[in-house]
Amino acid sequence: MTLDRDEYQEFLKTHLALLYFVGQNEKIIPAGTDVNKFIKLGTQIKFKCREKLFENMELLEEYLKSRVDSLTLDQIKILEGFKKKIKSNFVIFKCLARHAVFIDTADNKIYAVKALGDRFDEFFSRFPALCHTAIIPFKDKIIYDGFIQSKGIYYGPNMTSEMNEEYKQAKADKTIITTIL
């Protein structure tokens, strides 16, 4: 249910470079911090950069313009995916062999989401579990952006049964979303 190693490294390199740019531009990271030092900084700093990016998506456009000569076509596609992000509260209903089943609490749409390098069951003790994250397109898949916040809410048997019926219906109707266009 995770990206393969090469895909994971490609996403990580591209995403961290964008967050580094945002951190520099918005003065979130100290002046003189190079990208290698930034990568070693804690998640909280990177999370601040991500939140600033989502508050002002013009930063993505600035980044793309400033790196037009150095970005590969694949990197540009990854970055363009952030424009299609869905940032919401999701119920991670279950983890399957190929993906996890995410239910958006805003509209009850069901998504097939791949983890990055670590499986979702390494973050959560049981499912269904409520979390807050952003999902984005990545190649022909959906992934999350690397930041996932547990809400500490797990569901009992009645709610789980109800979600299972919704999941089975979506599966039968072929309405589980596997790509974000």
Summary of the structure (lengths in Angstrom):
residues: 181
radius of gyration: 17.1
end to end distance: 20.9
largest distance: 54.6
contacts: 527
relative contact order: 0.15
helix: 45%
strand: 26%
